[in-house]
Amino acid sequence: MIIAKVVGNVVSTIKHSCYAGRKLMIVRPMHLPGDKPDDDFVAIDAAHAGIGDTVLVCSEGNATRALVGNPNAPVRSSIVGIIDSVSIIR
């Protein structure tokens, strides 16, 4: 699981059939100060997230394929929850 910030959405006129009717969002993994940030990536939105939301992303392909109901779907990541707050205790 990854904690990330939603930074945009994907608009596409032609896409794979497993994405039909699903919202695709661009997410940016959060990192601690001083750590190297990871690259943004696309995730299927299963939690009705919006731009600016902090979200929990499942980046395990089998779980996301189960979510879309297709064991052969070319998917990897899905937004599975919206996070209200994050606290870092050191």
C-alpha positions, 0 to 999 in steps of 0.5 A: 500500500502507498500513501499518495496525493491525487494530482490529476485525472486522465481523459481518454477517448480510446482505451482498453475495455477494462477501463470502460466506465472507470475513473483514472487518476494520476497519483504522486506518492508521498515521501519523507523530507530528504527522501527521493520522491517516486514518479507519478503513476496512474491508478483506477479510482475505486474510492471516488477521490478527487484532485488534492485528496490524500489516498491509499493506493493498492499497487498489487496487480491481482487485487486491482484485477479482482476489483475490475473483475477481469483476471487478464486486465492490464492494470496494476494500481487502484485507489482504495481509500481516502485518508483524512489525516497522516501523522508521522511520529519520530 
